[in-house]
Amino acid sequence: MLLRVFHRTGYRYSAPIQYAIQTLRLTPVPYQGLSVRQWRVEADGHRALPGLVDGLGNIVHCHSVDRPHREASVAVEGEVETHRADGVVLGTPEPLPPVFFLRSTPLTVADAAIAELARETASGGDVAERAHRLMEGVHQRLLYRPGHTDTQTTAAAALQLGCGVCQDHAHLFVAAARWLGIPARYVGGYLWTGRNDDADDASHAWAEAFVEGLGWVGFDAANGICPDETYIRVSVGLDYWAAAPMRGLRRGTAVEEMQVTVQVQRIGAEQ
């Protein structure tokens, strides 16, 4: 499947700020399920950004503005070809061993309720079977309901609320899988929703678990499926903050207004 991505983030400030710097994880890494036909990340309408590969294998760009300014922007535009692999991720750079992804983080601490969810849904069977049942359990226990959580919400808090967004589903799956002794990590990327005119929340998040004999396998608990060719895998990390598409700091006292446009289209599909 050929997919095109357009993702723009614009910033406006109520007064000039002196300096801003951002780390951007907005570029997919090729693997057997995805090849990149073209991709670019630009700042302020024209400026190409320096890039590197971080310790997790993500492609990272740096955006900085070292002058007084009231506006800034980052734009991503690219095309990829994806192939269905039933969630199995092969051919990615893996600088760290799977055991690294047993580490807990403040967002993915497994409390008693998460441990109970893991026991109830994923005890017995091989790792692949347990991970599939865990995905179904998280999908059932956490209703998709925007506006009730944010990027600071922990997996335990989301489970207590009983609702959240894809980020919360991913954190809950990761926390429960690690409690079970299954290496798991957070994945950020894009999702084609099936309509080319749908610009609503095409950014997406899911999780991956390590299964001996298969490698890393994706599990999207928000939708209750393993990722297929409609998914564009971009970044991985221990949690959202390690895989966040954009993180930064700024110097100056001003109110920030941010506008984000994300659109994923299938090339050749009917409009």
Secondary structure, 3 states (H helix, E strand, C coil): CEEEEEEEEEEEEEEEECEEEEEEEEECCCECCEEEEEEEEEECCCEECCEEECCCCCEEEEEEECCCEEEEEEEEEEEEEECCCCCEECCCCCCCCHHHHHCCCCCCCCCHHHHHHHHHHHCCCCHHHHHHHHHHHHHHHCEECCCCCCCCCCHHHHHHHCEECHHHHHHHHHHHHHHCCCCEEEEEEEECCCCCCCCCCCEEEEEEEEECCCEEEEEECCCCECCCCCEEEEEEECCHHHHCCEEEEEECCCCEEEEEEEEEEECCCCC
